[in-house]
Amino acid sequence: MLPRCNVRALPPDLEEAAWHAWLTAHGPYDVIIDPSVDRPDPAQLYRSVFFHLRRGGQLATLNPRPARAEPHGVWPLLTQLIALRDGHTDLSPRDADEAALAQATGRVVVGENYVLAKNRTESRAKLRESEIASVMSLTGDRIGKVLDELGEESFRPSSLVRDHRQETTIRDQALIITPRLALREYYDVVCLRGQVVLKDNLLLPETYRHYLYPRLTNHVTTEIAPMFAQVRAESSEPTHLPGSYFHFDSEWPGHYGHVHVEQQRSSDMQRPLQSRHTVGRETSIRLPGSQRIGG
């Protein structure tokens, strides 16, 4: 073991749904090692954790030779990715995510009982509103702090829904759950045009208007995986703005309807930050309908 290595072990009792938040809080990584020999779907693990590696990082998985032909094994997936990356196949990637993963997969080393795969790209981890609290708890004061919060609530609309197909059906509306709302203060974030808010390797929840959608997207970023994206036009150094700032940007700042409906407005509000700045402190709150306000 290298003397200066910072080694972290994924808690064994951590549910798989919470892996992304935990890995995000401590990443990105130079090496990720999966020592499991009986994982039911190692190919899915590869897809889920590969982009937690920094550029040049390596994913190491156990891969006994008899397991090479397993349909959900790492070896069949890597064979497909390498063929797609090098253009040695007439097959097309099944979707844009597989194409991005193929381009990110670099040198692959196959040993007697292991496989090493190198990541040759950079990415940022998306964070959901439901994940940011645990990430901030794990990172101490590196990201920021929660100033106030409201608990999760739910309600059931009293109106009926009429579905007009071949036959008209009438149904009750489903239960609507509003997530926990938090007033947060962030430290030293970078704000980009189009509502993008960055902190180190993270795309913070304020980046996303539709934060309850199954997949978080922002048209300013480039999608490479369900929970990862790349940020365009990051070549220039951001301008540092000392002090504290509200964050009132919009993904569609030129569209009156989006800006009017999605932002809490006040008569003395300054124009939203729409250029690349690193902000000393940023305070924001997530409200229903993707509105954000700070204080």
PAVOFI-410656 format. One line per field, with one value per residue (C-alpha): residue in one letter; z, y, x; chain. Coordinates in Angstrom, 3 decimals. Layout:
REM PAVOFI-410656
resn = c(A_...)
pz = c(Z_...)
py = c(Y_...)
px = c(X_...)
chain = c(A_...)
***
This chain:
REM PAVOFI-410656
resn = c(M_L_P_R_C_N_V_R_A_L_P_P_D_L_E_E_A_A_W_H_A_W_L_T_A_H_G_P_Y_D_V_I_I_D_P_S_V_D_R_P_D_P_A_Q_L_Y_R_S_V_F_F_H_L_R_R_G_G_Q_L_A_T_L_N_P_R_P_A_R_A_E_P_H_G_V_W_P_L_L_T_Q_L_I_A_L_R_D_G_H_T_D_L_S_P_R_D_A_D_E_A_A_L_A_Q_A_T_G_R_V_V_V_G_E_N_Y_V_L_A_K_N_R_T_E_S_R_A_K_L_R_E_S_E_I_A_S_V_M_S_L_T_G_D_R_I_G_K_V_L_D_E_L_G_E_E_S_F_R_P_S_S_L_V_R_D_H_R_Q_E_T_T_I_R_D_Q_A_L_I_I_T_P_R_L_A_L_R_E_Y_Y_D_V_V_C_L_R_G_Q_V_V_L_K_D_N_L_L_L_P_E_T_Y_R_H_Y_L_Y_P_R_L_T_N_H_V_T_T_E_I_A_P_M_F_A_Q_V_R_A_E_S_S_E_P_T_H_L_P_G_S_Y_F_H_F_D_S_E_W_P_G_H_Y_G_H_V_H_V_E_Q_Q_R_S_S_D_M_Q_R_P_L_Q_S_R_H_T_V_G_R_E_T_S_I_R_L_P_G_S_Q_R_I_G_G)
pz = c(0.000_-0.896_2.289_1.185_-0.111_1.275_1.351_1.902_2.187_1.185_4.333_4.037_5.375_2.940_0.586_-3.092_-3.702_-1.419_-3.096_-5.498_-2.732_-0.636_-3.565_-4.702_-1.272_-1.184_-4.915_-7.503_-7.165_-8.564_-8.051_-7.279_-6.317_-6.327_-4.441_-4.805_-6.533_-6.500_-7.623_-9.613_-12.199_-12.353_-15.696_-14.050_-11.308_-14.009_-15.526_-12.123_-10.649_-13.616_-13.865_-10.167_-11.316_-12.167_-15.596_-15.603_-12.707_-12.868_-11.949_-10.721_-10.601_-9.927_-13.082_-12.860_-16.324_-16.145_-15.658_-18.974_-20.850_-18.289_-19.929_-17.082_-16.578_-17.006_-19.829_-22.338_-21.550_-22.064_-25.307_-26.592_-25.353_-26.882_-30.227_-30.238_-29.207_-31.910_-34.627_-34.959_-35.098_-37.280_-34.180_-32.917_-29.267_-27.691_-26.514_-25.986_-22.539_-23.959_-26.631_-23.948_-21.788_-24.761_-25.458_-21.771_-21.479_-22.060_-21.622_-20.362_-18.649_-18.219_-15.637_-14.497_-11.999_-12.450_-14.935_-14.874_-16.922_-17.225_-17.431_-20.053_-19.571_-16.934_-15.614_-12.778_-10.552_-10.497_-7.102_-6.398_-3.849_-1.863_-1.834_-1.024_2.726_3.161_0.985_3.040_6.218_4.935_3.744_6.857_5.956_2.534_0.558_2.852_5.538_5.974_7.479_7.810_6.447_6.156_6.382_3.628_3.192_1.106_-0.048_-2.315_-4.802_-4.534_-8.271_-10.632_-13.829_-16.992_-19.476_-22.984_-25.007_-26.589_-23.449_-20.992_-17.540_-14.375_-11.677_-8.535_-8.671_-7.127_-3.853_-4.344_-2.140_-1.753_-0.820_2.115_1.487_2.679_2.875_2.169_2.131_-0.227_-0.064_-3.114_-5.868_-9.579_-11.376_-15.136_-17.641_-17.778_-14.045_-13.659_-10.141_-9.566_-6.462_-7.097_-8.853_-8.186_-10.150_-7.284_-7.236_-8.119_-11.627_-12.395_-12.933_-13.052_-9.951_-9.475_-12.975_-13.207_-14.962_-14.150_-17.270_-18.160_-21.799_-21.028_-19.910_-21.921_-20.749_-20.441_-17.889_-15.812_-12.851_-14.602_-17.053_-18.522_-18.468_-21.710_-22.116_-18.947_-20.543_-19.024_-15.389_-13.422_-12.019_-8.223_-6.621_-2.900_-0.544_-0.397_-3.283_-4.029_-6.879_-9.244_-12.554_-14.993_-17.517_-20.007_-18.993_-22.289_-21.964_-20.072_-18.973_-17.431_-15.669_-14.425_-13.143_-11.914_-9.957_-6.868_-7.932_-5.870_-6.927_-5.814_-7.202_-9.288_-12.611_-12.316_-12.566_-16.148_-16.644_-15.214_-11.672_-8.554_-5.701_-2.204_-0.711_-2.310_-0.491_-2.171_-1.351_-3.440_-3.582_-5.329_-9.086_-9.144_-7.749_-5.788_-3.390_-0.887_2.065)
py = c(0.000_3.444_5.440_8.581_6.883_8.014_4.781_4.746_1.658_1.797_1.035_-2.576_-1.713_1.173_0.597_0.617_3.585_5.677_4.706_7.648_10.250_8.548_8.154_11.705_13.136_11.572_11.584_11.741_8.761_7.576_3.918_2.143_-1.540_-3.935_-7.083_-8.898_-12.271_-12.891_-9.584_-10.353_-7.591_-6.404_-4.704_-2.401_-1.620_-0.600_1.774_3.210_3.905_4.380_8.134_8.555_8.136_11.219_11.375_8.680_6.793_3.038_0.674_-2.734_-5.635_-9.321_-11.258_-15.024_-16.466_-18.730_-15.580_-14.010_-15.353_-14.268_-11.932_-9.388_-9.737_-7.018_-8.814_-8.841_-5.176_-4.196_-6.145_-4.175_-0.818_-1.308_-2.350_0.719_3.001_1.734_1.358_-2.395_-3.346_-2.784_-2.517_0.816_1.856_1.182_4.800_7.961_6.790_3.670_5.767_8.114_5.193_3.643_6.872_7.209_3.640_3.753_1.115_-2.210_-4.759_-8.316_-10.468_-14.007_-12.989_-9.275_-6.505_-2.929_-0.231_3.327_6.384_8.851_11.624_14.087_14.453_15.936_14.109_15.295_15.706_15.450_17.528_14.304_13.623_16.982_16.789_13.525_14.784_17.983_15.919_13.691_16.596_18.781_22.469_21.898_22.574_24.720_24.452_24.217_27.371_26.235_23.552_22.397_18.752_16.620_16.991_15.271_15.939_14.340_16.635_16.501_16.910_13.996_13.207_12.156_10.088_10.147_7.176_4.539_4.718_7.586_6.688_8.728_8.389_10.076_11.921_10.278_11.399_14.355_14.455_17.670_17.015_18.480_22.150_23.538_26.982_26.410_28.484_27.301_28.220_29.089_27.813_28.558_29.891_29.432_30.739_28.620_28.014_25.732_25.743_23.872_22.889_20.889_17.677_18.327_19.671_21.015_20.524_24.200_23.335_21.516_23.014_19.673_18.258_15.520_14.071_10.506_11.972_15.366_17.370_20.891_21.949_23.747_20.532_17.428_14.198_11.200_9.021_9.107_10.633_12.384_15.220_17.388_21.168_22.997_26.030_25.596_26.705_30.193_30.902_32.176_35.693_35.686_37.744_38.327_38.524_36.819_36.495_35.361_32.892_33.882_32.362_30.415_27.698_29.796_33.412_34.854_33.323_35.576_32.765_30.678_33.600_35.010_31.744_29.945_32.742_34.578_38.235_41.382_45.016_45.539_42.267_42.632_40.817_37.083_35.976_34.801_34.566_32.351_33.473_31.843_33.092_33.455_32.408_31.564_31.065_29.383_27.674_25.181_25.811_23.869_24.409_24.729_28.235_29.359_32.230_33.057_35.247)
px = c(0.000_1.372_2.063_0.237_-2.882_-6.221_-8.220_-11.978_-14.166_-17.795_-19.823_-21.051_-24.511_-25.036_-27.956_-27.055_-29.383_-27.130_-23.858_-23.853_-24.127_-21.422_-19.017_-19.700_-18.941_-15.459_-14.599_-13.292_-10.983_-7.673_-8.643_-11.909_-11.649_-14.587_-13.479_-16.798_-16.744_-20.494_-21.957_-25.155_-24.621_-20.996_-21.638_-24.173_-21.664_-19.180_-21.714_-22.637_-19.204_-16.847_-17.379_-16.596_-12.982_-10.978_-9.325_-6.647_-8.235_-8.695_-11.510_-10.367_-12.807_-12.371_-13.077_-12.466_-11.984_-15.080_-17.182_-16.149_-19.149_-21.736_-24.268_-24.046_-20.324_-17.702_-15.885_-18.787_-19.446_-15.809_-15.643_-18.626_-17.283_-13.836_-15.332_-17.552_-14.705_-12.334_-14.958_-14.352_-17.997_-21.032_-23.172_-24.375_-24.410_-27.764_-28.005_-25.962_-24.884_-23.230_-21.511_-20.136_-18.998_-17.217_-15.333_-14.424_-13.086_-9.343_-6.649_-7.968_-5.717_-7.001_-5.242_-5.832_-8.504_-8.975_-9.713_-8.376_-10.102_-8.812_-11.053_-9.854_-12.383_-13.566_-17.087_-19.086_-21.517_-25.120_-26.712_-30.404_-32.231_-32.738_-28.959_-27.405_-28.101_-26.197_-23.333_-23.034_-23.091_-20.277_-18.105_-18.290_-17.920_-16.305_-19.482_-21.572_-24.205_-27.970_-29.460_-33.065_-35.353_-38.950_-39.872_-41.379_-45.136_-47.804_-51.326_-53.901_-55.718_-59.492_-60.149_-60.796_-58.893_-60.738_-58.744_-60.247_-59.053_-61.271_-63.334_-63.418_-62.145_-62.323_-59.682_-58.477_-55.207_-52.185_-50.685_-48.324_-45.242_-43.282_-39.647_-37.826_-37.013_-33.710_-32.192_-28.510_-25.362_-22.616_-18.948_-16.825_-19.078_-18.808_-21.900_-22.167_-24.661_-27.797_-28.348_-25.302_-23.808_-20.539_-18.621_-15.454_-16.602_-20.299_-23.237_-25.323_-29.117_-29.681_-28.457_-31.706_-35.152_-36.946_-35.310_-37.940_-37.566_-36.178_-33.124_-31.620_-30.786_-29.712_-29.342_-26.064_-24.355_-23.452_-25.062_-22.732_-24.566_-27.754_-25.914_-23.001_-22.536_-19.818_-19.836_-19.146_-16.874_-14.827_-11.549_-11.438_-10.673_-13.670_-13.737_-13.706_-16.468_-15.856_-18.802_-22.208_-24.654_-28.172_-28.540_-31.367_-30.306_-32.483_-31.747_-33.735_-32.987_-34.218_-37.677_-40.060_-42.355_-39.576_-37.936_-41.240_-42.706_-39.593_-37.974_-39.085_-38.856_-38.434_-38.324_-34.730_-33.311_-30.190_-29.843_-29.084_-25.477_-25.101_-21.366_-18.689_-17.981_-16.682_-18.781_-17.447_-20.766_-24.054_-27.324_-30.237_-33.496_-35.401_-39.132_-41.925_-41.794_-38.009_-38.065_-35.043_-34.575_-31.896_-31.218)
chain = c(A_A_A_A_A_A_A_A_A_A_A_A_A_A_A_A_A_A_A_A_A_A_A_A_A_A_A_A_A_A_A_A_A_A_A_A_A_A_A_A_A_A_A_A_A_A_A_A_A_A_A_A_A_A_A_A_A_A_A_A_A_A_A_A_A_A_A_A_A_A_A_A_A_A_A_A_A_A_A_A_A_A_A_A_A_A_A_A_A_A_A_A_A_A_A_A_A_A_A_A_A_A_A_A_A_A_A_A_A_A_A_A_A_A_A_A_A_A_A_A_A_A_A_A_A_A_A_A_A_A_A_A_A_A_A_A_A_A_A_A_A_A_A_A_A_A_A_A_A_A_A_A_A_A_A_A_A_A_A_A_A_A_A_A_A_A_A_A_A_A_A_A_A_A_A_A_A_A_A_A_A_A_A_A_A_A_A_A_A_A_A_A_A_A_A_A_A_A_A_A_A_A_A_A_A_A_A_A_A_A_A_A_A_A_A_A_A_A_A_A_A_A_A_A_A_A_A_A_A_A_A_A_A_A_A_A_A_A_A_A_A_A_A_A_A_A_A_A_A_A_A_A_A_A_A_A_A_A_A_A_A_A_A_A_A_A_A_A_A_A_A_A_A_A_A_A_A_A_A_A_A_A_A_A_A_A_A_A_A_A_A_A_A_A_A)
***
